[in-house]
Amino acid sequence: QVQLVESGGGLVQTGGSLRLSCAASGFISAMGWYRQAPAKRRELVASISTTRSTNYADSVKGRSTISRDNAKNTVYLQMNSLKPEDTAVYYCAADRSQFRLNRGQADYWGQGTQVTVSS
């Protein structure tokens, strides 16, 4: 069993930046971030494998960077040029397979951290 602990959410103005962190209790191959806005489906934001192969949603490409520190079992999501439509609860996800994670079938999920972008 792997526990995921997220941090770094908060309130930011349009155009601002935030860095989310997610620490896993043990090594896990694929890690990533999902988000869910009110009345919307949960959607993949970005994922990364142990070899640092990355996958991004079109909505965040060019504005966000996912990275990981394998020694710390931690994944980061740097979000820049934030927009009000980025407002959502952001969930850390982890799985042995990046393919499964990208399909929303991750075995492990964090509790979520709120990101609010004010206009």
C-alpha positions, 0 to 999 in steps of 0.5 A, a space after each residue: 500500500 502506498 500513501 500519497 500526501 499532497 501539498 502546495 495548493 492555494 489561492 492565486 491570481 490570474 497569471 500567477 504560479 503554484 507548485 504542487 508536491 506529492 510525496 509517496 510513502 514508497 517507490 512507485 513507477 508512475 506518478 501524476 496529477 488529476 484535477 476535478 472542477 465543480 460539476 466536471 469530470 476528473 481529468 488528467 493534468 500530467 503524468 511522469 514515469 520513472 524514466 521521466 517520460 511525460 504526458 500532459 493535457 492539452 489545456 496545460 501544455 506550455 504552462 505546466 511542468 511535471 517533474 519527480 525526485 525518485 530519491 524522495 518518491 516525490 512528484 511536482 507540478 509547476 503551474 504557470 500563467 494560471 487561469 480561472 479555469 484551472 480552479 479545481 481540486 488537484 489529486 495526486 495519483 500513482 500506479 505501477 503503469 503510466 498507461 493505467 494512470 493515464 486512463 484514470 485507473 491508478 491504484 493510489 490516490 491522494 486526498 486532493 488539494 484545492 487550487 483556486 485562481 481568482 480573476 
